[in-house]
Amino acid sequence: MTEPPSRVCVLGSVNVDTTYRVPQIPALGETVLAVQRTVAPGGKGANQAVAAANMGSRVTFIGCTGSDPEAELAIASLVRHDVDVSQLRAVTDAPTGTAVLIVDERGENVIVVDAGANQRLDPALVSAHLSSTSYDVVLAQLEINLDAVVSAATSRGSAAFILNPAPMKADHGTFRDLLAQTDVLVPNRPELARLAGRPLPTDQDALDRCVGQLEFGGVVVVTLGSAGVAVYERGPARRPTLIEAVRVESVDTTGAGDTFCGVLGHFMAQHGDVTRAACQANEMAALSTTVYGAQVPAGLFTSSGPRPASAAPDRLT
C-alpha cells in the first residue's frame, strides 16, 4: 500500500524577482552593464514551498500578496507546482513583495528585497489555520512579520517547526522566544554569526563556538556553501556531522538555500531523521544551481539518497 504524501505547511514570503545577469558583481560606486534581465516568481517562502512540492509533499502556503499583476504571476507559479494557495491572502494597502537580484558569471549573487505585502500577514489567521489543520512539518523564514512566525511556532500542534532565520534582522533580541519554540534551526554562516554575536566563523572551532553560544536546545543545520553542511544534533557533545558539498557546474546560486530548506522539510516530514534529510537536501540544493531562477522546474528533482558524511574541514570556504 502506498504511503500518503507528507504534509508540509510553509509560512513565508512571496515575491516577484527581477534578475540582472552581469559579468561581475559591481564594487561600491561601480557601474556594470547587464547582459540579461529576467522577471520571475520568487520569495523565500514561495521558493521553499515549491521545492517541497516538487519532491512530492502536499504543501500548503500561508502568506500575503498585494492586489496587483505581480501577485497573479507569483500565485500562478505556486499553483503550477501544485502548492495549495487557499491560505494566501491579498491585501489592498501594500504591493506584492519584490526583489532585485544581481547574478555574476560564476552564479554568485547579491539581493535587495522590498517586503511589501509580506509584512501584512495576520498572526490570528496563521494561528486559526494551524490550530485546525494537522501537518508533519511547519517551515518558516523571516521575510515576513515576526509576530506571524511566532504565531506559527506556538500553534503548530505536533508538527516539527523548522526555522530558516533569513534575512537575519540586525536586532535579534526578540528572537529568543521564537528559538525556544523551534525544533530545527537552519542558518548560513553569516546568519549564525549574527545570532551568536560573534565574528563570521572561518574554521570548525569557530563554527562550534557560534553554535554553542546560541543557547539553543534544538538541532542546528548550518549551510556552508561550497564547504557543505554541518548538522549539530541534540545532546551534550554537540560535535557536528559534516556533509560534503556536491560538485556541480553552477550557473545560478539564487534560491539554493531555499531549495535546501524546502527539501529538508519534505524529508523531515517523511522520516524525521534530520541528518539524513540534510544529506538529501544538500544534493537537491546543489542540483538547483545548475539551472537559472529561484524556483526550479519539477522535472529537475528525482528521488535521491544521502551522500556520505565526513570529518569537518580545517577551514570553511
PADOVEX-687535 format. One line per field, with one value per residue: residue in three letters; residue number from 0; x, y, z of N, C-alpha, C in turn. Coordinates in steps of 0.001 Angstrom, whole numbers, plus 500000, padded with zeros to 6 digits. Layout:
BEGIN
residu: c(ALA|...)
num: c(NUM|...)
n.xx: c(X|...)
n.yy: c(Y|...)
n.zz: c(Z|...)
ca.xx: c(X|...)
ca.yy: c(Y|...)
ca.zz: c(Z|...)
c.xx: c(X|...)
c.yy: c(Y|...)
c.zz: c(Z|...)
This chain:
BEGIN
residu: c(MET|THR|GLU|PRO|PRO|SER|ARG|VAL|CYS|VAL|LEU|GLY|SER|VAL|ASN|VAL|ASP|THR|THR|TYR|ARG|VAL|PRO|GLN|ILE|PRO|ALA|LEU|GLY|GLU|THR|VAL|LEU|ALA|VAL|GLN|ARG|THR|VAL|ALA|PRO|GLY|GLY|LYS|GLY|ALA|ASN|GLN|ALA|VAL|ALA|ALA|ALA|ASN|MET|GLY|SER|ARG|VAL|THR|PHE|ILE|GLY|CYS|THR|GLY|SER|ASP|PRO|GLU|ALA|GLU|LEU|ALA|ILE|ALA|SER|LEU|VAL|ARG|HIS|ASP|VAL|ASP|VAL|SER|GLN|LEU|ARG|ALA|VAL|THR|ASP|ALA|PRO|THR|GLY|THR|ALA|VAL|LEU|ILE|VAL|ASP|GLU|ARG|GLY|GLU|ASN|VAL|ILE|VAL|VAL|ASP|ALA|GLY|ALA|ASN|GLN|ARG|LEU|ASP|PRO|ALA|LEU|VAL|SER|ALA|HIS|LEU|SER|SER|THR|SER|TYR|ASP|VAL|VAL|LEU|ALA|GLN|LEU|GLU|ILE|ASN|LEU|ASP|ALA|VAL|VAL|SER|ALA|ALA|THR|SER|ARG|GLY|SER|ALA|ALA|PHE|ILE|LEU|ASN|PRO|ALA|PRO|MET|LYS|ALA|ASP|HIS|GLY|THR|PHE|ARG|ASP|LEU|LEU|ALA|GLN|THR|ASP|VAL|LEU|VAL|PRO|ASN|ARG|PRO|GLU|LEU|ALA|ARG|LEU|ALA|GLY|ARG|PRO|LEU|PRO|THR|ASP|GLN|ASP|ALA|LEU|ASP|ARG|CYS|VAL|GLY|GLN|LEU|GLU|PHE|GLY|GLY|VAL|VAL|VAL|VAL|THR|LEU|GLY|SER|ALA|GLY|VAL|ALA|VAL|TYR|GLU|ARG|GLY|PRO|ALA|ARG|ARG|PRO|THR|LEU|ILE|GLU|ALA|VAL|ARG|VAL|GLU|SER|VAL|ASP|THR|THR|GLY|ALA|GLY|ASP|THR|PHE|CYS|GLY|VAL|LEU|GLY|HIS|PHE|MET|ALA|GLN|HIS|GLY|ASP|VAL|THR|ARG|ALA|ALA|CYS|GLN|ALA|ASN|GLU|MET|ALA|ALA|LEU|SER|THR|THR|VAL|TYR|GLY|ALA|GLN|VAL|PRO|ALA|GLY|LEU|PHE|THR|SER|SER|GLY|PRO|ARG|PRO|ALA|SER|ALA|ALA|PRO|ASP|ARG|LEU|THR)
num: c(0|1|2|3|4|5|6|7|8|9|10|11|12|13|14|15|16|17|18|19|20|21|22|23|24|25|26|27|28|29|30|31|32|33|34|35|36|37|38|39|40|41|42|43|44|45|46|47|48|49|50|51|52|53|54|55|56|57|58|59|60|61|62|63|64|65|66|67|68|69|70|71|72|73|74|75|76|77|78|79|80|81|82|83|84|85|86|87|88|89|90|91|92|93|94|95|96|97|98|99|100|101|102|103|104|105|106|107|108|109|110|111|112|113|114|115|116|117|118|119|120|121|122|123|124|125|126|127|128|129|130|131|132|133|134|135|136|137|138|139|140|141|142|143|144|145|146|147|148|149|150|151|152|153|154|155|156|157|158|159|160|161|162|163|164|165|166|167|168|169|170|171|172|173|174|175|176|177|178|179|180|181|182|183|184|185|186|187|188|189|190|191|192|193|194|195|196|197|198|199|200|201|202|203|204|205|206|207|208|209|210|211|212|213|214|215|216|217|218|219|220|221|222|223|224|225|226|227|228|229|230|231|232|233|234|235|236|237|238|239|240|241|242|243|244|245|246|247|248|249|250|251|252|253|254|255|256|257|258|259|260|261|262|263|264|265|266|267|268|269|270|271|272|273|274|275|276|277|278|279|280|281|282|283|284|285|286|287|288|289|290|291|292|293|294|295|296|297|298|299|300|301|302|303|304|305|306|307|308|309|310|311|312|313|314|315|316)
n.xx: c(500850|500585|502173|500610|501141|503584|502764|503247|503501|504201|505175|505535|507302|506243|507343|508101|510752|513276|515902|519243|521773|525221|528673|530411|529914|529130|531495|531551|530238|530696|529652|528085|527325|524397|523967|521710|518223|515692|512345|510728|508865|509411|510695|511441|509779|507904|509666|510686|508361|507728|509940|509572|507107|507812|509278|507348|505748|502638|501795|500931|500618|501118|500652|501025|499967|499971|497266|497620|499185|501649|501121|499475|501270|503031|501329|500380|502632|502981|500607|500978|502971|501607|501075|499090|497165|495183|495369|496627|496610|495273|496049|495034|496402|499109|501840|502605|505404|508753|511911|515290|517830|521271|523333|526355|528861|529792|527671|527230|525566|523909|521293|518427|515573|512195|509805|506999|503686|504229|504729|502288|500977|498521|498720|496676|495142|497011|497360|494746|494446|496555|495900|493724|494358|496240|499713|502842|505242|506095|507323|509279|510463|512174|511307|508880|506501|507535|505792|503875|505358|506044|503484|502922|504837|503956|501492|501549|500910|501489|503382|506734|508774|510509|512927|514227|516425|516335|515923|518354|517568|518939|518622|518247|517102|514398|514145|514724|512610|511277|513181|513057|510808|511464|512327|514220|516870|517994|520477|522712|526308|526829|524346|524291|526521|525631|523419|524727|526285|528968|532147|532298|532428|535319|536599|536413|536417|535615|533066|531842|531930|530205|527738|527500|527192|524606|522745|520707|518491|517652|518047|520723|521306|523721|524259|526913|527724|530104|531498|529806|527529|526844|525675|524330|523312|520877|521971|524651|527268|527449|529040|529587|528104|529522|528491|529505|530049|528293|529602|528989|528269|527708|525365|523715|523267|521117|518464|519270|519661|517024|515906|517268|516125|513379|513448|514627|512542|510583|511739|512152|509498|508840|510512|511759|514451|516955|519650|519939|517962|519147|521365|520072|518769|520983|522034|519952|519848|522329|521931|519960|521355|522238|520518|518778|517169|515058|513024|512930|512335|509953|510707|513422|514037|514556|514133|516465|519274|521166|524379|527684|528810|531506|534649|535090|536224|539351|539103|536505|535147)
n.yy: c(498806|502197|504849|507748|511110|513242|515967|519333|522583|525754|528842|532078|534405|535808|536776|538824|538466|540457|539890|540634|539740|539777|540486|540649|541075|544358|546622|548851|551901|551364|550952|548534|546825|545027|541745|540365|540442|539287|538511|536909|534583|534531|534812|533850|532123|531170|529959|527867|526433|525544|523881|521814|520819|519935|517708|515985|516343|517214|520402|523302|526788|529682|533082|536511|538649|541544|543255|543015|542912|541574|539834|537974|536687|535499|533814|532105|530565|529094|527590|526133|524419|522753|523671|524339|527164|528210|529500|531844|535238|538282|541729|545185|547454|547393|546619|543590|541725|542427|541743|542529|541073|540510|538709|537044|535788|533454|532495|533551|535835|538964|540410|542475|543189|544243|544121|544644|543516|541238|541809|542046|539865|538260|537377|536129|534791|532943|531408|530410|528739|526817|525710|524234|522434|519596|519014|517580|518935|522308|525091|528008|531388|534605|536730|537791|539369|539198|538542|536946|534671|533794|533183|530985|529154|528652|527536|525206|522619|519157|519176|519297|522151|524101|526543|528938|531359|533863|536798|537683|539750|542906|543490|541038|540472|539965|537550|535371|534113|532920|531059|529255|527851|526425|523584|522765|524624|526526|528134|530094|530692|533594|534319|532667|533680|536263|535700|534507|536562|536796|536887|536167|532724|530938|528553|525176|525132|527740|527727|525807|527188|529313|527964|526868|529195|529962|528981|527156|524491|522788|521149|522187|523151|524021|525720|525712|526587|526124|524449|522559|521115|521435|519501|519773|517774|517203|517100|516684|516614|517864|517838|518270|516582|516523|517182|516550|518911|518882|518489|520428|521951|525048|527582|529476|530501|531503|531112|528594|528030|528182|526071|524009|524216|523720|521094|519793|520099|518510|515876|515628|515545|513147|511073|511967|511957|514064|514414|512634|513772|516251|515496|514611|516980|518574|517507|518107|520890|521577|520621|522384|524678|524379|525312|528240|530700|531055|529324|526128|523893|521194|518757|518589|517484|514380|511227|510823|509525|509859|511467|510404|511240|513269|514006|517189|520157|522018|524623|526841|527434)
n.zz: c(500000|499143|500845|502306|501032|502598|504773|504537|505776|504654|505743|504745|502570|499446|496371|493474|491344|489906|487854|487135|485020|485122|484191|486432|489983|490870|492356|495232|494246|491585|488162|486175|483095|482363|480994|480599|481446|483559|484637|487239|489338|492914|496237|499532|501049|499116|497301|498884|499382|496799|496314|498232|497362|494805|495465|496267|498516|500093|499993|501769|501506|503426|503347|502145|499507|497314|495618|492671|489351|489722|491790|490524|488788|490642|492145|490174|489607|491982|491998|489653|490473|492120|494723|497514|497680|499219|501637|501111|501249|499877|499999|500001|500608|500223|498031|496158|497278|496185|494562|493755|491977|491468|489464|488904|486522|487675|489012|491521|493803|494679|496626|496906|498766|498708|501007|501040|500773|502203|504852|505999|507031|508926|512252|513706|511794|510939|513281|513593|511357|511651|514075|513477|511526|510592|510320|509209|509195|509831|508229|508250|507533|507705|506108|506455|508746|512140|514232|513053|512444|515019|515899|514257|515206|517796|517421|515993|516732|516742|514791|513461|513879|511692|511300|509193|509602|507961|506026|508465|511109|512238|514969|517181|519592|520316|519231|520746|522175|520076|519217|521302|520693|518491|516557|514612|513450|510739|509697|507560|507426|507896|509067|511313|512708|513289|514918|517060|517949|517255|515428|511860|511321|510347|510537|511867|514700|515345|514248|515873|518314|517811|517474|520031|521496|521056|522879|522404|522294|520284|517043|514998|511761|509693|506780|504513|502041|499555|501220|502174|504504|507966|510586|513699|516041|518709|522161|524614|523551|521012|518693|515248|512416|509315|506076|502906|500257|497139|493984|491233|488015|488456|487568|488626|491808|493126|495307|496159|498878|499711|498301|499613|502225|501709|500657|502818|504682|503426|503537|506288|507091|505953|507118|509458|510266|510821|510020|507871|506235|505755|504235|501903|501145|500657|498275|496446|496595|495514|492913|492098|491457|488923|487072|485879|487946|490886|491546|490822|488021|488250|487107|487449|489866|491422|493141|495764|497478|500596|500716|501724|505033|506381|508028|509638|507885|508093|507439|506475|503398)
ca.xx: c(500000|501372|502004|500099|502223|503825|502057|504150|502972|505247|504745|506627|507173|506056|507848|508455|512183|513907|517294|520191|522974|526326|529984|530864|529163|529803|532052|530910|530427|530948|528523|528331|526229|523800|523890|520363|517273|514520|511372|510216|508379|510402|510324|511996|508723|507380|510713|510754|507135|507871|510915|508944|506080|508493|509737|506194|504931|501415|502250|500052|501394|500473|501370|500263|500360|499150|496206|498273|499620|502747|500519|498985|502430|503558|500368|500314|503747|502674|499558|501584|503759|500684|501044|497763|497241|493925|495682|497352|495690|495604|495733|494889|497172|500550|502101|503285|506836|509631|513343|516230|518974|522396|523982|527537|529137|530031|526432|527101|524533|523501|519839|517738|514160|511162|508863|505633|502567|504698|504697|500887|500379|497783|499045|495456|494781|498001|497025|493478|494637|497412|495220|492625|494845|497392|500853|504029|506291|505824|508597|509138|511650|511995|510941|507551|506491|507966|504682|503218|506220|505850|502157|503046|505626|503192|500188|501770|500497|502526|504307|508074|508894|511823|513098|515347|516463|516826|517152|518505|517435|520074|518294|517634|516731|513064|514219|514997|511389|510993|514114|512594|509727|511982|512929|515384|517287|518786|521143|524013|527349|526599|523185|524714|527400|524830|522643|525620|527011|530391|532628|531992|533310|536080|537104|535460|536337|534804|531689|531368|531711|528976|526580|527420|526778|523184|521908|519558|518476|517229|519047|521217|521807|524391|524639|528263|528066|530994|532047|528805|526531|527184|524469|524555|522165|520685|522822|525716|528527|527279|530001|528761|528311|529708|528054|530338|529393|528141|530242|528200|528568|526690|525138|522941|523066|519921|517440|519799|519348|515589|515716|517734|515140|512160|513700|514807|511207|509934|512267|511848|508111|508773|511130|512130|515887|517408|520923|519628|517232|520111|522126|519224|518567|522254|522122|518976|520246|523402|521333|519180|522230|522590|519527|518527|515936|514940|512057|513406|511271|509718|511401|514833|514176|514207|514444|517913|519747|522160|525801|528365|529326|532958|535183|534987|537447|540032|538679|535230|535300)
ca.yy: c(500000|503418|505754|509066|512100|514040|517255|520420|523949|526771|530194|532935|535490|535551|537954|538757|538773|540965|539436|541168|538920|540698|539806|540541|541895|545660|547119|550069|553029|550910|550643|547478|546616|543694|541019|539811|540800|538409|538706|535583|534470|534197|534924|532704|531189|530535|529069|526677|525671|524883|522797|520706|520246|519218|516423|515114|516664|518007|521660|524461|528014|530792|534315|537677|539387|542694|543011|543618|541905|540788|538744|536962|535933|534697|532772|531137|529642|528186|526666|525246|523429|522012|524190|524808|528598|528624|530347|533015|536370|539503|542978|546307|548618|547174|545854|542305|541860|542363|541629|542757|540174|540671|537401|537126|534654|532249|532125|534226|536864|539859|540533|543500|542825|545133|543133|544944|542846|540145|542255|542224|538582|538357|536257|535432|533862|531865|530568|529729|527650|525762|525069|523401|521581|518809|518929|516891|519951|523719|525701|529465|532235|535924|537790|538236|539954|538231|538066|535847|533494|533344|532567|529657|528285|528312|526969|524139|521322|518127|519318|519822|523534|524399|527983|529456|532740|534686|537525|537894|541149|543442|543325|539721|540254|539371|536277|534306|533367|532098|529936|528278|527088|525879|522250|522718|525954|526346|529364|530011|531179|534958|534351|532052|534626|537363|535157|534218|537759|536507|537101|535117|531578|530517|527196|524353|525551|528963|527319|525154|528211|530039|527129|526795|530493|530183|528507|526589|523063|522003|520771|523287|522717|525199|525576|526262|526846|525158|523540|521561|521358|520896|519182|519639|517120|517457|516325|517457|516644|518922|517805|518181|515716|517357|516591|517133|519613|518140|519277|520579|523143|526026|528765|530455|530021|532119|530181|527289|527860|527925|524680|523174|524225|523053|519651|519348|519974|517348|514615|515579|515101|511745|510089|512579|511875|515356|514302|512014|514761|517268|514899|514620|518375|519054|517107|518821|522296|521671|520423|523577|525736|524085|525966|529624|531020|530633|528231|525204|523064|519952|517643|518550|516743|512965|510628|510796|509074|510737|511304|510081|512335|513221|514848|518609|520730|522983|525965|526876|528334)
ca.zz: c(500000|499040|501975|501910|500972|503791|504770|504905|505694|504545|506086|504308|501607|498022|495674|492059|491248|488689|487901|486159|484894|484872|484173|487808|490930|490936|493606|495708|493346|490214|487282|485190|482155|482418|479722|480504|482501|483590|485708|487555|490716|493932|497648|500238|501394|497909|496781|499723|499148|495501|496446|498951|496496|493722|495990|496445|499681|499935|500593|501900|501680|504132|503075|501689|498309|497005|494635|491515|488374|490260|492566|489588|488326|491753|492506|489072|489738|493088|491542|488648|491196|492991|496085|497939|497967|499850|502787|500635|501326|499126|500682|499062|501057|500025|496799|496266|497524|495015|494843|492661|492118|490539|489397|488052|485641|488486|489673|492810|493692|495763|496541|497691|498827|499249|501549|500621|501445|503069|506245|506419|507384|510187|513145|514123|510721|510987|514422|513351|510395|512173|515196|512976|510446|511020|509404|509703|509339|509528|507836|508165|507387|508323|505154|506840|510085|513131|515067|512337|512598|516400|515935|513649|516080|519003|517038|515004|517244|516810|513668|513703|513408|511113|511083|508409|510096|506859|506371|509904|511494|512997|516385|517328|520985|520397|518542|521716|522458|518902|519246|522290|520074|517233|516614|513731|513017|509515|509261|506904|508344|508371|509963|512567|513393|513832|516026|518190|518341|517099|514053|510893|511557|509171|510738|512598|516098|515402|513980|517098|519342|517445|517795|521482|522022|520789|523981|521695|522567|519137|516048|514179|510461|509144|505376|504400|500650|498915|502228|502512|505549|509286|511352|515135|516657|520139|523048|525255|522791|520006|517591|514046|511266|508132|504813|501860|499156|495889|492933|490010|487225|488849|486744|489381|493172|493676|495769|496562|500292|499817|497873|500724|503311|501278|500554|504198|505261|502817|504054|507714|507190|505548|508008|510732|510539|510332|509313|506582|505443|505332|503134|500714|500774|500139|496877|495631|496549|494519|491598|491744|490949|487532|486220|486258|488651|492279|491629|489792|487455|488979|486477|487839|491109|491469|494431|495965|498783|501208|500439|502972|505853|506522|509089|509343|507332|508945|507071|505764|502264)
c.xx: c(500889|501100|501457|501236|502361|503152|502976|503416|504152|504621|505846|506260|506915|506391|507846|509880|512528|515399|518107|521429|524105|527639|530573|529997|529853|530333|531322|531246|530636|529639|528935|527109|525726|523804|522515|519521|516080|513636|510702|509720|509493|509827|510774|510924|508195|508398|510773|509521|507218|508831|510311|507890|506703|508984|508584|505370|503648|501642|501140|500912|500552|501289|500431|500845|499590|498021|496661|498716|500767|502211|500052|500127|502930|502630|500301|501447|503498|501645|500127|502413|502925|500779|499640|497872|495968|494158|496530|496369|496194|495183|495699|495775|498681|500740|502675|504780|507643|511081|514127|517461|520013|523208|525163|527769|529400|528769|526249|526150|524515|522035|519371|516240|513335|510013|507420|504599|503017|504663|503280|500225|499790|498100|497816|495005|495736|497640|495755|493661|495440|496776|494150|493065|496127|498457|501960|505141|505707|507177|508396|510492|511325|511789|509517|507618|506700|506808|503904|504029|506070|504502|502189|503758|504834|501865|500320|501383|501665|503549|505684|508157|510333|511894|514375|515462|517051|515676|517190|518465|518646|519854|517580|517256|515381|513027|514344|513759|511025|511910|513652|511495|510180|512624|514223|515659|518249|519375|522293|525053|527125|525419|523529|525582|526602|523991|523495|526327|528513|530821|532248|532933|533994|536758|536139|535314|535454|533337|531083|531055|530442|527735|526405|526900|525273|522301|520590|519594|518087|518386|519435|521815|522395|524781|525922|528675|528937|531658|531020|527842|527032|525905|524858|523281|522028|521656|523991|526978|528527|528419|529236|529079|528424|529322|528802|529495|529329|528677|529403|528707|527480|526595|524399|522677|521838|518912|517963|519512|517876|515257|516127|516661|513864|512318|513932|513447|510467|510423|512114|510414|507974|509301|511686|513594|516559|518726|520720|518914|518170|520994|521340|518983|519817|522402|521188|519311|521363|522837|520572|520040|522640|521581|519317|517201|515878|513971|512343|512252|511181|510515|512864|515064|513719|514571|515958|518250|520808|523568|526516|528843|530835|533371|535101|536284|538103|539533|537399|535332|533979)
c.yy: c(501249|504326|507090|510075|512852|515398|518330|521743|524914|528134|531133|533921|534973|536852|537753|539282|539368|540679|540067|540276|539812|539920|539623|541424|543249|545973|548402|551235|552652|550671|549546|547339|545178|543067|540407|540290|539859|538781|537360|535551|534050|534417|533682|531669|530440|529574|527763|525803|524900|523703|521591|520025|519452|517839|515461|515368|517371|519299|522701|525678|529068|532047|535408|538225|540693|542281|543647|542537|541030|539608|537622|536080|534989|533539|531701|530120|528639|527140|525664|524147|522668|522408|524712|526269|529109|529536|531564|534176|537560|540714|544106|547491|548435|546369|544484|542541|541727|542234|541931|541908|540503|539390|537481|535827|533361|531752|532748|535408|537795|540185|541675|543217|543987|544232|543383|544219|541711|540514|542397|540929|538639|537159|535459|534434|532678|530880|529767|528552|526504|525041|524088|522408|520885|518748|518102|517885|521316|524390|527203|530126|533609|537044|538268|538793|538872|537714|536951|534562|532923|532643|531161|528692|527812|527637|525720|522746|520358|518228|519771|521230|523794|525890|528253|530942|533707|535509|537831|539373|541590|543276|541991|539419|539571|537980|535101|533461|532455|530878|528851|527390|526335|524512|522178|524132|525792|527687|529062|530620|532621|535059|533748|533011|535762|536895|534969|535458|537590|536824|535927|533941|531134|529166|526461|524769|526789|528649|526678|526186|529012|529237|527022|528072|530717|529872|527970|525081|522183|521638|522006|522701|523950|524917|526366|526527|525745|524205|522525|522021|520738|520712|518946|519060|517541|516619|517139|517584|517765|518968|517548|516970|516627|516573|517297|517848|518707|519014|519256|521802|524174|527160|529856|529888|530630|531050|528829|527012|527574|526503|523730|523082|523489|521546|519059|519142|518758|516048|514502|515100|513625|510786|510659|512538|513119|515257|513676|513009|515847|516758|514978|516048|518975|518719|517936|520311|522499|521565|521672|524693|525504|524659|527388|529751|530423|529476|527268|524359|521719|518795|517538|517643|515303|512434|510478|510326|510003|510442|511045|511318|512179|514026|516308|519143|521683|524396|525884|527883|528612)
c.zz: c(500000|500232|501488|501877|502286|503640|505341|504763|505663|504788|505644|503227|500206|497291|494173|491935|489888|488793|486776|486162|484389|484821|485564|488691|491045|492323|494002|494776|491896|489465|486305|484302|482256|481025|479530|481674|482411|484776|485968|488997|491660|495317|498381|500573|500187|497310|497567|499545|497837|495601|497146|498091|495355|494171|496261|497683|499257|500710|500602|502188|502386|503885|502602|500395|498259|496075|493327|490531|488869|491072|491650|489096|489419|492092|491425|489168|490858|492670|490548|489300|492226|494455|496378|498371|498638|501058|502401|500527|500508|499936|499652|499419|500935|498749|497110|496456|496241|495473|493578|492941|491064|490594|488438|487280|486396|489172|491036|492665|494893|495530|497426|497600|499359|499695|501126|501454|502355|504544|506794|506877|508795|511082|513574|513063|510686|512090|514173|512401|511002|513354|514730|511909|510889|509933|510042|510023|509041|509343|507650|507997|507968|507312|505393|508258|511144|513969|514384|512463|514009|516535|515356|514583|517289|518691|516178|515489|517324|515684|514137|513132|512974|510822|510305|508746|509070|506284|507862|510207|512309|514502|516551|518773|521129|519780|519514|522002|521290|518865|520207|521736|518827|517446|515811|513226|511847|509066|508306|507848|508797|509337|511316|513372|514026|515017|517274|518710|518256|515672|513156|511098|510269|509361|511656|514051|516255|515157|515227|518177|519060|517825|519305|522115|521897|521986|523434|521834|521405|518228|515240|512901|509780|507699|505138|502958|500085|499898|502713|503586|506846|510082|512805|515754|518113|520961|523562|524407|521759|518994|516309|513170|510049|506892|503700|500805|497924|494757|491664|489251|487481|487837|487521|490778|493833|494082|496210|498042|500511|499375|498989|501806|502933|501205|501949|504866|504726|503449|505571|507943|506849|506602|509310|511100|509962|509570|507942|505669|504926|504201|501831|500213|500159|498653|495995|495532|495537|493108|491141|491161|489496|486549|486729|487007|490038|492464|490485|489263|488162|488400|486843|489042|490944|492831|494573|497361|499310|500736|501755|503709|505986|507732|508670|508776|508310|508667|506255|504647|501615)
